Amino acid sequence: MSQDRLIPLRDKVSGDVYWTSKNKKKVERKIELKKYSKKLRKRVVFKEAKK
């Protein structure tokens, strides 16, 4: 996976970060995914953040 295509998904409450890639040709909006937070021990919404 190319390093320049990676984007961070960050949770505002715990500060956890997931790194993922996104197809910029098909997706124009910011990504929001429900992922598991290890600190909170539950699923929370992770939003796309700046690098």
C-alpha positions as CSV (number, residue, x, y, z in Angstrom):
1,M,0.0,0.0,0.0
2,S,1.4,3.4,-1.0
3,Q,2.2,5.7,1.9
4,D,0.9,8.8,0.2
5,R,-2.7,7.3,-0.1
6,L,-3.0,6.6,3.6
7,I,-5.4,8.7,5.6
8,P,-5.9,8.7,9.4
9,L,-9.3,8.0,10.9
10,R,-9.3,9.6,14.4
11,D,-11.7,9.3,17.3
12,K,-12.2,12.6,19.1
13,V,-13.0,11.1,22.5
14,S,-10.1,8.7,23.0
15,G,-7.7,10.0,20.4
16,D,-7.3,6.5,18.8
17,V,-6.1,6.4,15.2
18,Y,-6.8,3.9,12.4
19,W,-4.9,4.3,9.1
20,T,-6.7,3.4,5.9
21,S,-6.7,4.2,2.2
22,K,-9.4,5.9,0.1
23,N,-10.1,5.9,-3.6
24,K,-10.1,9.7,-4.2
25,K,-11.6,9.3,-7.7
26,K,-14.8,7.8,-6.3
27,V,-15.1,9.3,-2.9
28,E,-15.2,13.1,-2.6
29,R,-16.6,13.4,0.9
30,K,-14.8,12.7,4.3
31,I,-15.0,9.2,5.5
32,E,-16.8,8.2,8.7
33,L,-16.5,4.6,9.9
34,K,-17.6,2.8,13.0
35,K,-14.5,1.0,14.4
36,Y,-13.6,-0.6,17.7
37,S,-11.9,1.7,20.3
38,K,-9.5,-0.2,22.5
39,K,-9.4,2.5,25.2
40,L,-13.2,2.8,25.4
41,R,-13.8,-0.9,24.7
42,K,-16.8,-0.2,22.3
43,R,-17.5,0.8,18.7
44,V,-17.4,4.5,18.1
45,V,-17.4,6.7,15.0
46,F,-14.0,7.5,13.5
47,K,-13.8,10.5,11.2
48,E,-11.2,11.4,8.6
49,A,-8.5,13.8,9.9
50,K,-5.6,15.7,8.5
51,K,-2.2,13.9,8.4
